Amino acid sequence: MKVALFWIIAVGITFGAMVYQRKTGPTYPKKSELALEGKTYTFGLIRSHGGTTDCPLTFAISDTAVTGNVSFRKFPTSEEWTVVPMVRDGENLTAALPNQPPAGKLEYRIEFMKNGNSYPLHEKNATVIRFKGEVPPAFLIPHIILMFIAMLFANLAGVMALFRFRQYRLFTVVTLIFLGLGGMILGPIVQLYAFGEAWTGIPFAWDLTDNKTLLAFVFWILAVIMNWKKERPAYVVLASLVMLAVYSIPHSMFGSQLDPESGKIIQGFIHLPYLGNF
């Protein structure tokens, strides 16, 4: 019964962290609502696009009297906005954002019109989208699965260590193995395909995704070493808390970003005037 309870707690913590990350991450679609003449429309604004194609934008508005424009420019810049009219395709209004080099960003705004009235979708900030190269599923899928498993076993080991259940030592080693495979081996491969850089963390740069993975990996190495010959559950509890904190940081926040002026990828650099767009 104890083991079953430990698994239930670990699964609950893991799924809770995943849901939180999906709701807060800067690459997941941003929910936006439009009130237009008594009717409310809900859209998911794209904030990440992979591959070499332009990024399609589709808005389901069946009212044929409604038209729209998309305005965009490179981010972060103060250059003039490019305005593109939407095209009606049945019950949808469509447009496309031009493809950018890996880690390149655009900020875009949406405006709908009907009967001479304007209905902007953005009252304050534009939506920022980051482009990336196409990552082969053979690397991306195992990376995601292994990181999920590592998080699950990290929570399990932490809960077991908290109650001094002896199997925590086994799952501490298992966590380190899965985190090493998913985060330290497949992670850089995925990033190389996506942004042309395998490692952009310490000591080369300050990419938050790389650095938080490295931090968690170091703590789990410490947990394994300190429990190799003698039981020291406190180190495993600490490592699991660090892992949970790492997963609480939205994925890709302050990640690889192309400098529009130099054409070089910069990592972990925070443009203070543009923080509101994230």
C-alpha positions, 0 to 999 in steps of 0.5 A, spaced: 500 500 500 505 504 501 508 503 494 502 504 491 501 511 495 508 513 493 506 512 486 500 516 486 503 522 489 508 522 484 504 521 478 499 527 481 505 532 482 508 530 475 502 531 471 500 538 476 507 540 474 506 539 466 499 542 466 502 548 469 508 549 464 503 548 459 499 554 461 505 558 463 510 557 457 511 562 452 511 557 446 504 555 447 498 558 443 496 564 447 488 564 448 485 571 446 478 573 446 474 578 441 467 581 442 464 583 436 457 585 435 454 581 441 458 575 439 465 572 442 470 569 439 476 565 442 482 564 438 489 561 440 495 565 437 501 561 435 507 563 438 512 558 436 513 555 428 518 550 426 520 548 419 521 552 413 514 554 411 511 561 413 506 560 419 499 560 417 494 564 421 487 561 421 481 565 425 474 562 425 469 567 423 463 565 419 460 572 418 462 574 411 462 581 413 468 581 417 475 582 414 481 583 417 489 585 417 495 582 420 501 587 422 508 584 423 515 586 424 521 583 427 522 582 434 525 586 438 526 592 433 522 599 432 522 598 425 515 599 421 509 594 421 508 590 415 500 590 414 497 584 410 490 583 409 487 577 411 483 572 405 477 569 406 476 561 406 469 559 407 468 560 414 475 562 416 479 568 415 487 566 413 493 570 413 501 568 414 507 570 417 513 570 413 518 564 415 524 567 419 531 563 421 532 559 427 531 563 433 528 569 429 522 572 432 516 576 429 511 580 433 504 581 430 497 584 431 491 582 429 485 587 427 478 585 425 473 590 421 466 590 420 461 596 418 467 601 418 468 599 425 475 596 428 476 591 433 483 590 435 485 583 438 491 586 442 489 592 446 496 593 449 502 588 447 503 584 440 504 577 440 511 574 439 512 568 435 519 564 435 521 560 429 525 554 429 528 549 425 524 542 424 526 537 429 526 530 427 521 526 431 526 520 432 529 525 436 524 530 439 519 524 441 524 520 445 526 527 448 519 529 451 518 522 453 525 521 457 524 528 460 517 526 463 519 519 465 525 523 469 520 528 472 516 522 474 522 518 477 524 524 481 518 525 484 517 518 486 524 518 489 523 524 493 517 522 496 520 515 498 526 519 501 521 523 505 518 517 508 525 513 508 522 508 504 529 504 502 527 503 495 529 511 494 536 509 492 534 505 486 530 510 483 535 516 485 539 512 480 534 511 475 532 518 475 539 520 473 540 515 468 533 518 464 535 525 466 542 524 463 539 521 456 533 526 455 536 532 458 543 532 457 544 528 450 537 528 446 536 535 449 542 538 445 541 534 439 534 537 439 536 544 440 541 543 435 536 542 429 531 547 432 536 553 433 543 551 430 546 551 437 547 544 441 549 547 448 547 555 450 548 554 457 554 555 462 559 556 461 558 559 453 551 563 454 545 563 459 540 560 456 535 558 461 533 552 458 540 549 458 542 552 465 536 549 469 537 542 466 544 542 468 542 545 475 538 539 476 543 534 473 548 536 478 543 535 484 541 528 482 549 527 481 550 529 488 544 525 490 547 519 487 554 520 490 551 521 497 547 515 497 552 510 494 554 507 500 550 510 506 543 512 506 542 520 506 535 521 504 535 529 505 540 529 498 534 526 494 529 530 497 533 536 495 534 534 488 527 532 487 525 539 490 530 542 485 527 538 479 520 540 481 522 548 481 526 547 474 520 544 471 516 550 474 520 555 470 516 555 463 519 551 458 523 556 453 523 562 457 529 566 455 531 561 450 535 562 444 533 568 440 536 571 434 539 578 434 535 582 428 541 586 427 547 582 427 544 576 425 547 572 431 543 568 436 543 570 443 541 566 449 539 568 456 539 576 454 533 579 457 530 585 453 527 589 458 523 594 454 520 588 451 518 584 457 511 585 457 510 581 450 512 575 454 
